Amino acid sequence: MSLPQTSSELPLALPLAEVIALHPAPALLASPQEVIEANSAAEALLADESWWPQVQGWLKSPSTPRLAVKIGEQIFEWQATALPANTFLLLGRDATLEHNLTLALADSRTRFKDLLDLSSDYVWETDRAGRFAFVAGKGLLGWSAEEVTGKRPHELGMLSTDDLSTPFFTQVPIQDAQLWIKDKNREPRCLAITAMPRFDKAGAWQGARGLCHDITEQIGAAARLAGARLRERIVSHISRIMRDGLSQQREFGAVVRALTHALSAEGAVIYRRVENRWEVVDNYGQAPPTTCPILCEATLNRGDALSFSSEGHEWLACRTQYRRSVNGAVLIWREPSAQKWNEEEIHLVEAVAEQLGAVWAQLSVQEEWQEKAERDGLTGLYNQRAFADQVRERLAKSGAGAVLVNIDLDNFKTINDYLGHAVGDDVLKKVGSILETCIRGGDIAGRVGGDEFLLWLERTDEAGAQAVAQRIISGINMLADTLTTLPKRLGASIGIAPVKAGESFAALIKRADATMYKAKHNGKGHAEIAS
């Protein structure tokens, strides 16, 4: 481009010399070959001859009206105005500060860009349409900056839809908000996001900008630590059950409660398997769905936890076992969510199931010992001590509306004498079975002597007790019909004693026993009611 020309045709030497002399900054008159006139500021600069050839070259073929030249440690910018006779008026100004500021700004931008590229944070900006208008060079969650720019989060699969509550659309400043989204590989990632909205001068929302940090690993580490602590606490509950006694029902409640809260579940239930039945030990949260026993069956052939979706729930089930024998199950359920059961949750349930397997095995041994201690070895009915303990417990609660029945076999000694003790033992077993078929679930049957039996009949009266007695007599008569070679017929004498208010166990037994002997004295084979 050409330099500007003056319009004057008059001699300019004297006026121009005055202009040059009065100019507060460097000024000079020059041709491409030499300096014609210079003020004192320019003469000081000309003491360093290294920069002048650059200006001469510029004047010979000017492409711009300004030229920046480094003179020592300073930067001077020259503006040239073309004059007649191929001369030029050069006015200079010190541009050192401006130049240094420009360099510093450029360096700052470069440094900021490097820091963004090196940072573990993702830096982004969205426009008012919700699209990413800027993303730092490292990109975002596996996508490059080019792949992300111009896209909305849901278009990339980060979110299922344009959720206006997310930080990418925020209209208020937010600090360290946690958001679960999916990365390029469709894996869930947790981001800590700090963002602020952008507004124009009129106050209209223009988008948002912010930075986010992937904290998935920290969340996972915290969850693993919390899971380990929780697992330790739950196992401690179970250990306490085993140490302090298996009747500690509150400890089982603590286990299911801790499991439910730890897994953000709707409910949890512990089952024990007894003779192919699934018995609920304890549950927490919502009542166990009716399909739970069926789901327990699905765990029988699996050694590890089973996770699946069914009937609007996410299920996690694991059998409990001891020495390869299944003895129970643990079931957890919650509403479907984007987060399936993770590895830590599965390990937790498996650890609990392993401990409970040992609990049920120990309980079975304890029950077996208790059974042997409480039961008559021949008939399976309660023995004398256990029957007395049971009745005393009932009497302590109230005993009202109950009846004690004393049954003594007639002519039983004849069976042992004529047919032998083996047949006698078989008859006693059959009598025990007859008694069990004649009573209800809340009643108690016991063998308290060689051929003497007691019944505790709950919630009945004299008429009800008489009906039970007649069924017993009928059953024993049918048994007697099978023993045809005896000189004396097998029978039963029965004493019925309704419980009196405040009556002790000893007094009750005494009345029932006396009534039974009254029945024997009055002809045997029938029942009498105590007065």
Order of alpha helices (4+ residues) and beta strands (2+ residues): alpha-beta-beta-alpha-alpha-beta-beta-beta-alpha-beta-beta-alpha-beta-beta-beta-alpha-alpha-beta-beta-alpha-beta-beta-beta-alpha-alpha-beta-alpha-alpha-beta-beta-alpha-beta-alpha-beta
